[in-house]
Amino acid sequence: MTETEPITVAGTVAGTGPAGCAGVDQPSDKLRDFLKGLASEQRQQMMELFTGGVELTVGTVAERLGIGQSTASQQLALLRRGGLLTSRRDGKQVHYRVDVAAVEKSLDELRDYLRRCCPPEDVC
């Protein structure tokens, strides 16, 4: 392969989508942040703490996972940036909970992206 040849992966040319199909738009920055939020096992464990729509403070999350408050705060911020959590301030405390509408929107965008990016072979 020369430096000017496109890189191919499993029948696709990098950046163009499946072979023989029109180009596929890249995922939005918001979707990338959503996926990044879920990419860590620790953040996945954090998300499990919010089951049932409960609202938790940074201190509670840190205590339940056995981690420092600064670590919990950093991880919660990534989850909030990814649209997985929302927060509200009550005095000095910040309360977090799942942002159901934003999660559903991100999951819809992911589904749509995967359909464009990786359709069944008979679609193209």
Secondary structure as the mmCIF struct_conf table of DSSP 4:
data_model
#
loop_
_struct_conf.conf_type_id
_struct_conf.id
_struct_conf.beg_label_comp_id
_struct_conf.beg_label_asym_id
_struct_conf.beg_label_seq_id
_struct_conf.end_label_comp_id
_struct_conf.end_label_asym_id
_struct_conf.end_label_seq_id
TURN_TY1_P TURN_TY1_P1 GLU A 3 THR A 4
BEND BEND1 GLU A 5 GLU A 5
HELX_LH_PP_P HELX_LH_PP_P1 PRO A 6 ILE A 7
STRN STRN1 THR A 8 VAL A 9
TURN_TY1_P TURN_TY1_P2 ALA A 10 GLY A 11
STRN STRN2 THR A 12 VAL A 13
TURN_TY1_P TURN_TY1_P3 ALA A 14 THR A 16
STRN STRN3 GLY A 17 PRO A 18
TURN_TY1_P TURN_TY1_P4 ALA A 19 GLY A 20
BEND BEND2 CYS A 21 CYS A 21
HELX_LH_PP_P HELX_LH_PP_P2 ASP A 25 SER A 28
HELX_RH_AL_P HELX_RH_AL_P1 ASP A 29 LEU A 38
BEND BEND3 ALA A 39 ALA A 39
HELX_RH_AL_P HELX_RH_AL_P2 GLU A 41 LEU A 49
TURN_TY1_P TURN_TY1_P5 PHE A 50 PHE A 50
HELX_RH_3T_P HELX_RH_3T_P1 THR A 51 GLY A 53
STRN STRN4 LEU A 56 THR A 57
HELX_RH_AL_P HELX_RH_AL_P3 VAL A 58 LEU A 65
TURN_TY1_P TURN_TY1_P6 GLY A 66 GLY A 66
HELX_RH_AL_P HELX_RH_AL_P4 GLN A 69 ARG A 81
TURN_TY1_P TURN_TY1_P7 GLY A 82 GLY A 83
BEND BEND4 LEU A 84 LEU A 84
STRN STRN5 LEU A 85 ASP A 90
TURN_TY1_P TURN_TY1_P8 GLY A 91 LYS A 92
STRN STRN6 GLN A 93 VAL A 98
HELX_RH_AL_P HELX_RH_AL_P5 VAL A 100 CYS A 117
BEND BEND5 CYS A 118 CYS A 118
TURN_TY1_P TURN_TY1_P9 GLU A 121 VAL A 123
#
